[in-house]
Structure formats: structure tokens, C-alpha cells
């Protein structure tokens, strides 16, 4: 049985393209989720505060007035 090099290369390239596309879509979804949670922190939770901070790792929204923490809420998921 003779194996052509271009067929093997095409299969490998196809697998790489599928993996790369799925990784890209996954990273876009993760980024979109973080942006949505940060917007929730900014617009829904810390509306009266001067500043806010959303910790994406912990999933906690912090609200500050005059550089003092006045409210914090877990919004991770």
C-alpha cells in the first residue's frame, strides 16, 4: 500500500485547522463572558459608586466611594 505524502499532510493540516478554530472560539467565549460580568458590575451593582473593580479570577465585584470599599458582591459563575 502506497501512502502519498500530500494526503497525510492534508489530514494533519485539517486537524490543526479544526483545533485552532475550536480554541479561538473557546477563547472568544471566555472573553465575552468576562466582559458581560464586568458590565454587570459596572452598570447594575456599582451604579452609585465612584469606581468599581471586577476581579475575574475570584468573580467578585468591588464598589468604591472615596477610595473606600462600600460594597462587594460575588457574580462569578
PyMOL commands that set and color helices and strands:
alter all, ss='L'
color gray80, all
select helices_A, chain A and resi 5-45
alter helices_A, ss='H'
color red, helices_A
select strands_A, chain A and resi 51-55+60-65+68-74
alter strands_A, ss='S'
color yellow, strands_A
deselect
rebuild
show_as cartoon
